[in-house]
Amino acid sequence: MKNDSTGPRGYRRPGLIRMLLDFVFPHYCKVCGHRLDPSENELCITCFLNMPRLEYNKDVINPTEKMLLTEKSLVRAVSLMQYSKESDYRNILFHLKYWHHPKVGQWLARIGAAELKEKGFFEGIDCLVPLPLTFRKEIQRGYNQCVFIAKGIRQVTGLPIIGSAVVREAEHSHQAGLGKYQRWSNAQGLFRVADADALRGKHILIIDDVITTGATLCSMIDTIEAAVPEIKVSVFTLALAK
Ligand SMILES: [Zn+2]
């Protein structure tokens, strides 16, 4: 695992170089926007401790699993936090997707994965499959934020990332701002399995940044189930939107 000096919460005592760098290049909390202390990483301690976390318990069906219950291959699912439209915690998603700070996703995923590992969430899972962007979107953005989230989980679990087995091919109109029904109809036929052999016989963990209606994730799972009927699927998202 990388970052041996990082504690389980991702906060550590800063070294001299870190303090000097922070003086020259200050960094700011991805939630409240206040300047971070050199000992803080991505979020200030206050925002980190007040994060609207969702707990995982393998014996209780959680809200993320409820949204995906129609998927016959689903084994388990979890989201790390839940936010509403008015919440400042939504800023984490903006930083991750639009403001070119994908490392916040990797950092949060690493912290969440360390907790989930203790609870047996990763038992039986063979590999990580980040939800793909269209080729055009990934070129425009310069990265796929879900790959960064997957890297955070890989740092804790050692599970390999399979990034090219499923591709996103259709450029539909933007999901944001659409009603529930429009999102569902818009999500049909978004994905294509490019390498079924890479998934065959596996229990995969699909990684997404946020689950809103579940339409996009269900579309991806349906596509994989059609190509690899024996697949087992679990899901990890950083956030669940209210
Ligand atoms: Zn803060």
Residues whose N, C-alpha, C, O or C-beta is under 5 A from the ligand:
A	BS01	ZN	C29 V31 C32 G33 C44 C47
